[in-house]
């Protein structure tokens, strides 16, 4: 990997997070050329900010390489949460199923199995709050978005449930509300239909680094798509059998 490039990209993203400024894009001399470089930029930003990691967002496309985005501990909220819109100015929301690790899954050579990960986690309803360090995130490349923690702004979780294994997580009824009005109601909607599989992919990505720690979350992809709300709005998501989460964007 190109260490000077990673350091230059991290410096730009650290500055954007600290100052609240928006980048047009990462310049060519600081733009990641691979998923590994984008992950390395995330980790360099985390080191530069000195903020602990409390969660990850992860994706594992059927025919692609899995990816993860860091979520900082000070941006994780128990539901119901009241969050200044200035902290997440795009006010993006995604209704998701997430897991909390109840024990460490440390680094090791052998992959973690699905059963091992399932035995280590509780599940919960969650809302990912989306915001970008780029002025026009739609114009940023996927690798640039990945370097920016896949546009994560914050994370709101319902109470974790230990008794979730009898649920068909890919086929849960999900309801999304905005200011009390239902804007989406459907069964399923997750891209892979298997959020636990995303948690397994995350555990195996991290076993090659520092592992995952008890108390960290992984949020596993939207069921509701990405919607942009406004300051003052209240967003709620409910997964039948799993619980509900709510986030208010304070003006």
Secondary structure in CASP SS format (residue, H / E / C, confidence):
PFRMAT SS
TARGET T0000
AUTHOR 0000-0000-0000
METHOD secondary structure of the structure
MODEL  1
X C 1.00
X C 1.00
X H 1.00
X H 1.00
X H 1.00
X H 1.00
X H 1.00
X H 1.00
X H 1.00
X H 1.00
X H 1.00
X H 1.00
X H 1.00
X H 1.00
X H 1.00
X H 1.00
X H 1.00
X H 1.00
X H 1.00
X C 1.00
X C 1.00
X C 1.00
X E 1.00
X C 1.00
X C 1.00
X C 1.00
X C 1.00
X H 1.00
X H 1.00
X H 1.00
X C 1.00
X C 1.00
X C 1.00
X C 1.00
X H 1.00
X H 1.00
X H 1.00
X H 1.00
X H 1.00
X H 1.00
X H 1.00
X H 1.00
X H 1.00
X H 1.00
X H 1.00
X H 1.00
X H 1.00
X H 1.00
X H 1.00
X C 1.00
X C 1.00
X C 1.00
X E 1.00
X E 1.00
X E 1.00
X E 1.00
X E 1.00
X E 1.00
X E 1.00
X C 1.00
X C 1.00
X C 1.00
X C 1.00
X C 1.00
X C 1.00
X C 1.00
X E 1.00
X E 1.00
X E 1.00
X E 1.00
X E 1.00
X E 1.00
X H 1.00
X H 1.00
X H 1.00
X E 1.00
X E 1.00
X E 1.00
X C 1.00
X C 1.00
X E 1.00
X E 1.00
X E 1.00
X E 1.00
X H 1.00
X H 1.00
X H 1.00
X H 1.00
X C 1.00
X C 1.00
X C 1.00
X E 1.00
X E 1.00
X E 1.00
X E 1.00
X E 1.00
X E 1.00
X E 1.00
X E 1.00
X E 1.00
X E 1.00
X C 1.00
X C 1.00
X C 1.00
X E 1.00
X C 1.00
X C 1.00
X C 1.00
X C 1.00
X C 1.00
X C 1.00
X C 1.00
X C 1.00
X H 1.00
X H 1.00
X H 1.00
X H 1.00
X H 1.00
X H 1.00
X H 1.00
X E 1.00
X E 1.00
X E 1.00
X E 1.00
X E 1.00
X E 1.00
X E 1.00
X E 1.00
X E 1.00
X E 1.00
X C 1.00
X C 1.00
X C 1.00
X E 1.00
X C 1.00
X C 1.00
X H 1.00
X H 1.00
X H 1.00
X C 1.00
X C 1.00
X H 1.00
X H 1.00
X H 1.00
X H 1.00
X H 1.00
X H 1.00
X C 1.00
X H 1.00
X H 1.00
X H 1.00
X E 1.00
X E 1.00
X E 1.00
X E 1.00
X E 1.00
X E 1.00
X C 1.00
X C 1.00
X C 1.00
X E 1.00
X C 1.00
X C 1.00
X C 1.00
X C 1.00
X C 1.00
X C 1.00
X C 1.00
X H 1.00
X H 1.00
X H 1.00
X C 1.00
X E 1.00
X E 1.00
X E 1.00
X E 1.00
X E 1.00
X E 1.00
X C 1.00
X C 1.00
X E 1.00
X E 1.00
X E 1.00
X E 1.00
X E 1.00
X E 1.00
X E 1.00
X C 1.00
X C 1.00
X C 1.00
X C 1.00
X C 1.00
X C 1.00
X C 1.00
X H 1.00
X H 1.00
X H 1.00
X H 1.00
X H 1.00
X H 1.00
X H 1.00
X H 1.00
X H 1.00
X H 1.00
X H 1.00
X H 1.00
X C 1.00
X C 1.00
X C 1.00
X C 1.00
X C 1.00
X E 1.00
X C 1.00
X C 1.00
X C 1.00
X C 1.00
X E 1.00
X E 1.00
X E 1.00
X E 1.00
X E 1.00
X E 1.00
X C 1.00
X C 1.00
X C 1.00
X C 1.00
X E 1.00
X E 1.00
X C 1.00
X C 1.00
X C 1.00
X C 1.00
X C 1.00
X E 1.00
X E 1.00
X E 1.00
X E 1.00
X E 1.00
X E 1.00
X C 1.00
X C 1.00
X C 1.00
X E 1.00
X E 1.00
X E 1.00
X E 1.00
X E 1.00
X E 1.00
X E 1.00
X E 1.00
X C 1.00
END
